[in-house]
Amino acid sequence: MPAMGELVNEFSWSRSRDNTFQDCRRKYFYHYYGAWGGWDAAAPEDIRRLYVLKQLASRQQ
């Protein structure tokens, strides 16, 4: 069992995950696994970039 506060990316499944997977497997990977850990300042640059891009949202003006 992980230490208190340690996050673990465990496999899970849901209807929305299945829809994403069926739509595009690459999108599924990047959304659920590619950006994992990118919140950590010590994360590799490519993972950090994926995480930041995943957090972007458009803003209506």
N, CA, C and O of each residue as an XYZ file, in Angstrom:
244
protein
N       0.850     -1.185      0.000
C       0.000      0.000      0.000
C       0.893      1.245      0.000
O       1.867      1.304      0.750
N       0.564      2.254     -0.847
C       1.394      3.460     -0.912
C       1.318      4.272      0.382
O       0.346      4.191      1.132
N       2.356      5.044      0.617
C       2.391      5.910      1.794
C       1.284      6.954      1.700
O       0.803      7.267      0.610
N       0.891      7.484      2.837
C      -0.164      8.493      2.883
C       0.212      9.686      2.007
O       1.315     10.219      2.127
N      -0.682     10.100      1.144
C      -0.444     11.252      0.292
C       0.225     10.933     -1.032
O       0.317     11.806     -1.895
N       0.694      9.710     -1.216
C       1.334      9.327     -2.471
C       0.256      8.924     -3.475
O      -0.583      8.072     -3.181
N       0.280      9.531     -4.651
C      -0.714      9.227     -5.675
C      -0.231      8.086     -6.556
O       0.947      8.003     -6.903
N      -1.156      7.217     -6.909
C      -0.845      6.080     -7.764
C      -1.844      6.070     -8.911
O      -3.048      6.191     -8.688
N      -1.355      5.928    -10.124
C      -2.217      5.885    -11.300
C      -2.626      4.438    -11.542
O      -1.940      3.702    -12.252
N      -3.739      4.037    -10.953
C      -4.224      2.671    -11.090
C      -5.202      2.576    -12.252
O      -5.880      3.545    -12.595
N      -5.262      1.409    -12.840
C      -6.180      1.175    -13.944
C      -7.622      1.230    -13.448
O      -7.960      0.648    -12.417
N      -8.454      1.929    -14.187
C      -9.891      1.940    -13.915
C     -10.612      2.106    -15.247
O     -10.001      2.460    -16.255
N     -11.903      1.850    -15.242
C     -12.662      1.924    -16.485
C     -14.016      2.537    -16.213
O     -14.597      2.331    -15.147
N     -14.516      3.286    -17.171
C     -15.833      3.899    -17.073
C     -16.373      4.087    -18.483
O     -15.666      3.871    -19.467
N     -17.605      4.484    -18.564
C     -18.208      4.714    -19.881
C     -17.476      5.829    -20.624
O     -17.222      5.713    -21.823
N     -17.134      6.909    -19.916
C     -16.442      8.015    -20.587
C     -15.042      7.596    -21.039
O     -14.593      8.001    -22.112
N     -14.349      6.788    -20.230
C     -13.041      6.283    -20.654
C     -13.189      5.396    -21.883
O     -12.384      5.472    -22.811
N     -14.207      4.565    -21.888
C     -14.434      3.691    -23.032
C     -14.732      4.509    -24.285
O     -14.231      4.197    -25.365
N     -15.542      5.552    -24.146
C     -15.849      6.410    -25.299
C     -14.585      7.059    -25.844
O     -14.384      7.111    -27.057
N     -13.732      7.553    -24.951
C     -12.477      8.167    -25.386
C     -11.593      7.136    -26.069
O     -10.992      7.416    -27.107
N     -11.512      5.946    -25.489
C     -10.694      4.872    -26.052
C     -11.198      4.471    -27.437
O     -10.404      4.267    -28.356
N     -12.516      4.360    -27.584
C     -13.091      3.981    -28.872
C     -12.912      5.088    -29.910
O     -12.739      4.813    -31.097
N     -12.955      6.332    -29.458
C     -12.798      7.476    -30.358
C     -11.371      7.562    -30.891
O     -11.157      7.685    -32.098
N     -10.399      7.497    -29.986
C      -9.002      7.621    -30.401
C      -8.106      7.084    -29.289
O      -8.067      7.649    -28.196
N      -7.404      6.021    -29.558
C      -6.560      5.399    -28.533
C      -5.400      6.291    -28.118
O      -4.973      6.259    -26.964
N      -4.897      7.072    -29.035
C      -3.810      8.000    -28.696
C      -4.322      9.077    -27.739
O      -3.652      9.419    -26.765
N      -5.505      9.604    -28.021
C      -6.116     10.594    -27.135
C      -6.307     10.006    -25.744
O      -6.041     10.671    -24.743
N      -6.763      8.768    -25.679
C      -6.961      8.095    -24.396
C      -5.648      8.018    -23.616
O      -5.600      8.349    -22.432
N      -4.596      7.582    -24.288
C      -3.304      7.458    -23.610
C      -2.828      8.801    -23.069
O      -2.468      8.913    -21.897
N      -2.827      9.809    -23.920
C      -2.329     11.112    -23.482
C      -3.181     11.700    -22.367
O      -2.652     12.320    -21.445
N      -4.476     11.515    -22.441
C      -5.370     12.089    -21.436
C      -5.210     11.427    -20.069
O      -5.142     12.109    -19.047
N      -5.151     10.102    -20.057
C      -5.155      9.391    -18.779
C      -3.782      8.958    -18.280
O      -3.606      8.766    -17.077
N      -2.813      8.801    -19.160
C      -1.516      8.293    -18.724
C      -0.338      9.184    -19.103
O       0.604      9.312    -18.321
N      -0.368      9.793    -20.262
C       0.769     10.576    -20.735
C       1.096     11.780    -19.875
O       2.263     12.142    -19.727
N       0.070     12.404    -19.306
C       0.274     13.610    -18.508
C       0.416     13.309    -17.016
O       0.572     14.227    -16.211
N       0.362     12.040    -16.646
C       0.405     11.662    -15.236
C       1.721     12.114    -14.595
O       2.804     11.829    -15.105
N       1.608     12.808    -13.491
C       2.780     13.276    -12.759
C       3.293     14.625    -13.214
O       4.266     15.138    -12.662
N       2.652     15.205    -14.215
C       3.109     16.480    -14.754
C       2.949     17.655    -13.814
O       3.524     18.716    -14.058
N       2.187     17.498    -12.751
C       2.018     18.567    -11.764
C       3.283     18.761    -10.933
O       3.465     19.809    -10.314
N       4.146     17.766    -10.918
C       5.385     17.834    -10.142
C       6.420     18.656    -10.909
O       6.704     18.376    -12.073
N       6.977     19.661    -10.255
C       7.970     20.520    -10.904
C       9.194     19.726    -11.363
O       9.904     20.157    -12.271
N       9.443     18.578    -10.748
C      10.595     17.754    -11.113
C      10.269     16.756    -12.231
O      11.121     15.951    -12.609
N       9.054     16.805    -12.756
C       8.658     15.880    -13.825
C       9.455     16.176    -15.091
O       9.857     17.317    -15.318
N       9.685     15.158    -15.913
C      10.366     15.394    -17.193
C       9.610     16.435    -18.027
O       8.390     16.562    -17.929
N      10.347     17.163    -18.834
C       9.770     18.274    -19.593
C       8.595     17.853    -20.477
O       7.596     18.568    -20.550
N       8.702     16.702    -21.149
C       7.617     16.283    -22.040
C       6.341     15.956    -21.267
O       5.244     16.272    -21.728
N       6.469     15.338    -20.117
C       5.294     15.025    -19.297
C       4.701     16.305    -18.722
O       3.482     16.468    -18.678
N       5.564     17.207    -18.284
C       5.097     18.496    -17.760
C       4.317     19.255    -18.834
O       3.269     19.834    -18.550
N       4.829     19.251    -20.064
C       4.163     19.943    -21.169
C       2.786     19.333    -21.440
O       1.811     20.060    -21.629
N       2.705     18.009    -21.460
C       1.413     17.349    -21.666
C       0.424     17.732    -20.570
O      -0.751     17.982    -20.842
N       0.903     17.775    -19.343
C       0.031     18.133    -18.225
C      -0.483     19.568    -18.364
O      -1.673     19.824    -18.181
N       0.407     20.490    -18.683
C       0.009     21.892    -18.829
C      -0.998     22.040    -19.969
O      -1.999     22.741    -19.823
N      -0.743     21.392    -21.088
C      -1.671     21.471    -22.219
C      -3.028     20.868    -21.868
O      -4.065     21.364    -22.310
N      -3.022     19.811    -21.083
C      -4.275     19.184    -20.675
C      -5.108     20.125    -19.802
O      -6.337     20.055    -19.811
N      -4.448     20.995    -19.055
C      -5.147     21.899    -18.141
C      -5.704     23.144    -18.831
O      -6.505     23.871    -18.244
N      -5.289     23.391    -20.064
C      -5.765     24.581    -20.770
C      -7.260     24.485    -21.055
O      -7.790     23.409    -21.333
N      -7.908     25.604    -20.983
C      -9.332     25.679    -21.315
C      -9.560     26.971    -22.086
O      -8.888     27.974    -21.843
N     -10.493     26.945    -22.999
C     -10.793     28.165    -23.742
C     -11.657     29.074    -22.875
O     -12.340     28.625    -21.955
N     -11.608     30.328    -23.189
C     -12.370     31.313    -22.425
C     -13.152     32.169    -23.403
O     -12.576     32.772    -24.309
N     -14.454     32.221    -23.222
C     -15.266     33.049    -24.112
C     -15.073     34.509    -23.759
O     -15.001     34.879    -22.587
N     -14.991     35.330    -24.790
C     -14.793     36.765    -24.554
C     -15.969     37.546    -25.060
O     -15.988     38.772    -24.952
